[in-house]
């Protein structure tokens, strides 16, 4: 590491527990095995009919027992599962109390047409439809309970109550940067001394026909359906769009002194956070890349590091032509000649784009990379893009020790967040 004027761990926040669910499976261990094996969780959509649609694949989490599947019900179930895993790993599971604030990144929740029809069934005075809640004799009461699930903040309220989080639970939606934003808020809370701990969660169970169609209308999705596992091609010349996916991840963050006092095992540290917004376009980044550049450089500066101290980047790497190009240009600007020595891979090549949850999901994968000294690959990399000169860890995982890694999350609408993660 280069000579520092600032100790990179002086303002670091400890990570003592993590949880993860993606289309590769349930739990951090299952996902880590899949990621390092170069496996893909992308498959044909079976949850609803895709007849007539150009995109018929996704990284659906079909193994969760949720009935009926709605955006809030699946998002809650996944968040609950990853929080339980993170709490158990942190040693707080027996107490079932985080003693800190909850920062939840959740998708924009709205009634799609299927849910509207289910709600109509619940209004029926008979109330015996398959989706009506058995909460009393009143159809009005059934409607109220069903509707409350779709209110912004309900998921966070339920989770905060279950895991005895203090303070007001915070729900945030900053598009694809949301999961990283939740982590950043937790870091800032601990640094300010507001709480010794924080629970940071990203969850997204929003794959339905309407969401798929909306992203398709933005020309954002890959249409190379067959075979599904080869559709996501980050940084490749023949990339044609991202693959929607579901997932969730949770991190228990602590003040290092608090973690040490209770004898917790520290998995790693968040040593720096950076964010920037360009508000240039609802989907595109500003062509000058200034917000991406500021996000990465601010995180590195916040950590008290120099660009050459970073050994690995878990890229946003969506597989869209525009995003991958802009991320490369931002990396090249920040890291200069060091770019040639950087490993830069994309988890989305295997699990798809988990949208609101992506920043948290990929932060957990980055923590594992630093902890284990293994970098997951960018799979499906067979046609290098001559305009993107990156070492993308092509197709196979690589054993490589890194002291500091960056996880990038760039969202539609211009919100960008970068996290610097360090080891012991």
Secondary structure, DSSP 8 states (H G I E B T S, - for coil): ----SS-TTTT-EEEEEEEEEETTEESHHHHHHHHHHT----EE--SS--TT-S--EEB----S--SS--HHHHHHHHHHHHHHHHHHHHT-TTTT---SEEEEEE------HHHHHHHHHHHSTT--STT---S-S-HHHHHHHHHHTTSTTHHHHHHHHHTT--S--EEE--GGGHHHHHHHHHHHHHHTTS-SEEEEEEEE---SHHHHHHHHHTT-B----SSGGG---TTBTT---B-BB-EEEEEEEE-HHHHHHTT----EEEEEEEEEE----SS---TT-HHHHHHHHHHHHHTT--GGG--EEE----S-HHHHHHHHHHHHHHHGGGGGG-EEE-THHHH-B-GGGHHHHHHHHHHHHHHHTEE--B-S--SB-TT---B--BSS-EE---SEEEEEEE-TTSEEEEEEEE--
